[in-house]
Amino acid sequence: MAELLGLLAICLLAAGYWQVRRQSEFARHWLERYCRQQQFQLLSVYRYRYVWQKGRLLAQFRFEFSHDGLQRDEGDLWLHSLTVLKVSLPVLREPPSPML
């Protein structure tokens, strides 16, 4: 009986790890496409935290991007399973004009 419970625990851990990796890959591919459409350069993506909200587990990813090749900005991506709920970006700063 103990062997069966141990095997079940290992299977559950493996399935959980597989789901986390799947979600991370989905977030990276989705953000690559999003940044390409917005004409941003995607620099990095990382999982920031999990939040239990309204009866569901949400994953928050943070990503760094550049909109002009000089400045780094950070945005947030919220996922529920493999569904994008929200993308939030900071107010983008314009570089100083060389004419001034």
C-alpha positions, 0 to 999 in steps of 0.5 A: 500500500505504501508503494502505491501511495509513493508511486501516486505521489511521484506521478502527481509531482511529475504531472505538476512539473509538466504543467508548470513547464507547459505554462512557461513555454506557452507564456514565452511563445505568446509574449514573443508573438505579442512583442513582435506585433507591438514592435518591442524587443523581448529581453526576458520572461520569468514566473513571478508568483502564483495567486489564488483568486476567485477560486482559481490559481493564476500565474503571474509572469514578468517580462522585460522588453525594450521599445526603442533598443535603449531602455528596459521596461517590465510588464506583467502577464497573467495566465489561468492554465493556458489562457491569457487573462491580462497583459499590463505594460508601464507607460512608455518613456520617450527618449530625449530628442537630439534636437533639443 
